């Protein structure tokens, strides 16, 4: 056999052997009293010896490897049985002679040690051993017949890894940083948190009802087209915007309500320098008694100055969204030419930064809020485009390519 003793425990021939000259098989067949061990320290040392023997035999098997799966499974079973077989395994003898026959004072200490040993012995289960014993390569297996190599059952010189120098310094793990999109998202959130808004989130896999119908987007609207939207089935989509969370939050909390909704959105947009099929939005929603378009303008002007700088001017243009009435687009004065006109703002002096409007009464109704009592405003912006403006990045794709040379700049 390749490890210390046979599969069966060798019968003990000489009961008067001194402790040092006995092997494990002999020791487990005697009681602790017969071994002359009467204190917890000596018992701990004895168990440590057993654990070391067990680990050594396991290591030997792994270093040796197996020619093929059949040999590997046989090796694993043999070692397992030697230690764990119910009838004649080493642990069974140990239980019988050391634990069961221990004196009442020593029993707790022996029990603790025995449990620890049993835990360690779980690494001798066949499946675990078979996983760890490597199969030698086919080429090596073919060469085994060559006279220069030791025969399978002959012990091979074991190759042990060099001892570690514990005084060497550890590996330094460089600290990472937040992704630029996350940084920008948090910056936007912070501004609105400071105004008393709270953060709300919703599912990215959304029903057609919340993504479209409840937002007053009719069946005939082009955004519902297969061409624009990623459908999971006829009633389920990857949300195309964060607006469905407006309805979910109205239904959950009622009015008054002041929330911002950050999150991922998905559209069937071909990737280019300003479009990605997955992108990020932050939605804002304020509902209360007597909310007017003046509140919307004031809040978004404050936000733009905070985010883009105090010198920033805002401009509101009419637009259309089915879920707001009236609807608008917000533009900010171009940061690069300060409104003079340049390549970035296409000579207009303005850059569009979000869609907004007063929440449509029909949408309030879908959210369970009485439009006669409450009014509200909402906006939606693209976080990725904000990050492009803030960091002067000219291609949105760079954010999603996980190129460390790009990301470590933020
Ligand atoms: C909307 O999605 C509306 N839900 C916004 C809204 C909310 C209006 C509340 C009124 C009230 P729009 O389709 O324009 O609107 O998208 C908003 C922003 O998302 C765009 O301005 C743009 O910055 C960003 N965006 C849209 N598609 C993409 C894309 N494929 N890649 C990157 N960003 C995108």
Boltz pocket constraint, residues with backbone or C-beta under 6 A from the ligand:
constraints:
  - pocket:
      binder: B
      contacts: [[A, 240], [A, 241], [A, 242], [A, 243], [A, 267], [A, 269], [A, 274], [A, 275], [A, 276], [A, 277], [A, 278], [A, 279], [A, 280], [A, 281], [A, 283], [A, 284], [A, 321], [A, 324], [A, 328], [A, 353], [A, 354], [A, 355], [A, 356], [A, 357], [A, 378], [A, 379], [A, 380], [A, 381], [A, 382], [A, 383], [A, 384], [A, 385], [A, 396]]
      max_distance: 6.0
